[in-house]
């Protein structure tokens, strides 16, 4: 490790076609001379590289770096962005390291802008607000909120970065109550593609606030974010019930799910996890993600799709680590916010489906099957075209599928204004014409 002077989110920059041949030692020397004393710089050969830098949660289409820079101050983040721009160095800003998309793998031998030192959490209970640094994870906010009688709509996995998740919209078990996590975002401090530090709020740069509440990874690095928090329900207690069913019972389960579509209580979330385990001993979960939105529940079509899944996976050893989740949230929380209140587009989804699979050796087989199965489900999704929650995506779907065709023109206009050099392009970017 080389000390000097920190930050995160899930925001990514640079353009691999223009990436210079990087010399990590040179970057250490040059950035080390301009960053504050609290900052740090690491090279892959350093003994503490794996423990002190943000590592991606899996290796499928992972970005690689020749150097990781952890700025201590917001001004340091600006210096890193400007330095990378000046020297034509491709980079990603990281926090939780849980970006699914294969688009991240386009960055090879780049610079990691690790927001790890931006990890503060402050809850203002009197005003129902919480301010966090760009590297804070869901698990970091639960106790501070609970301690003062407040609730916040975290996602399902505690280790995921809050900033990165919410800037892609963010969904979870509390969405039925509060909507997307981004619906609770009040303001953010963002370093844009010009290197400027701007506040995005309803009163300042409101167009940028609209954009980052769903497509934030295309516009800059969020170093600080302020969210609305809520009085907790039921004295802060929640119940989770796990039940095991065979594939032959899926018709009954989908019938049950359909019966709840118009009357699901906002406090209730339903998830069906579909996995083939010959001995029912363990669940295998890795990457190679695919996902889509369902807008209707056709019991016969979904049951037939599950039967096809079960038959194919059972007879193909390479597929027996495939995992699918069908999640159904109440519409109440999403419908509390107008469709035009943010760039998060999908407020009328019946079921979110996401899947992944294990084994580096069998990736081509897994990829082919999951793609084919996704296409099969698109045909019964209730929409003519593929639509998908951006954070679960494979990376091949495109901006219209992630952000909706209706939102893309405005998002591209804002992209040209806030990121004119198209630095932030590696994570499911709002591509420019």
C-alpha positions, 0 to 999 in steps of 0.5 A: 500500500502507498499512502497519500490521500478515498471514495465509492458508489457504482459509477464507472468511467473511461473508454477502453478503446482509448485507454492508455498503456498504464504504468501503476508505479508512475500513477502512484508517484504522480497521484501521490504527489497531489492527493491529501495525506489520508489517501491511499494507493495500492498496486496489485502486487501489494500484500494488502491489495485483496483486503484493502481494495474493493474486490468484485464479488465474482469473477465473471466479466470482471474489470481489472486494474493496474492501480487502486486509488482510495481518496480521503476527501471529495477534493481528492476524488475530483483530482483523480477524475481530472488526472484520469481524464487528462491522461486518458485513463479508463476508470471505475468508481467502486463501493460495494463491488456487487455490479452484476453486469457483464458490461463491467468487463470492458474495463481491463488494466484500468484505475479503480477509484475506491470510495472505501473511506467514504463510509460515514452514516448520520441519521437525523431522526428529528427531520427523518433524514439519513446522510451516507458516504458513497461506500456505505453498505446496506448492513451499515445503516440498519443499526443506526436507523433502528437505534432511533426508531427509524426504518429504511428500504434496504435491499435483500443482501446486506453486503451490497453498496447502498449508493450503487444500488439506489442509483440504479433504482434499488428494489428490495423487501421494503419496496411494497411500502416505500417504492424503489430505494431511489424514491427515498433519495433526497439529494446527492453530492456528485462529481460529474464527468467535467470534474465539477462537484455539484449538488443534485436535489429538488432545488439544485440541478433537479434534472440531474437528481431525476437522472441519477435516481435510476441511471446514476452510474452514467453521470458521475461519482456520488460521494455523499447521499441523503435519504428520507427515513421512516418511522419503523413499523411493528416495533422494528420487527419483521417475519421471514418464512421459508418453505420448500416446494417441488417443481410439480407444485409450481402451478399452485404457487403461481395461482397463489401469486396471481391471486395476490396481484390486486390485493397484496398487502404493502408489508408483504413480499413474496419470492419463489427461488427456483433451483435444481439440487438433486439431493436438496442439500444446498443452494449454489449461487454465482454469476452469469446473470439474466433477468426480466420483468413480468407484467402478467402472471399466466399460470399455464405459461409460467408452469410450462416454462418451469417444467422446461427449466426443470427437465433441461437442468436435470438432464444437463450437469453443467446447468445444475447450479442455475438459480432463478428468483421470482419476486413479487412486491406490492404495488403500493410503494411504487405507486406513491411516486409519479412515473416522471419523478425519476428515471427509474421506469418500472413501477407496474411490474408483477414479478421481477425475475433474476437468475445466475449460475455457477462454474467458470468451466461451463459458462458457454453452456450456462450462458446459452441456456439462460439467454434462451430461457430469458427469451422464452419468458419475454414471450409471456411477459406481457410486453412486446420487448424485453424490459429489465431492472438494470441492476439485475441485467446481463449487460446485453439488453441496451438502454431502452430495456434498462431505462425505457425508451421513453426516458432514454432521449432525456437521459442522453441529453443530460449525459452530454451535459454532465459527462460530455467526454463519456467517461462514465460508460462501463456500467450499463451506460446511457449510451450517446448517439 
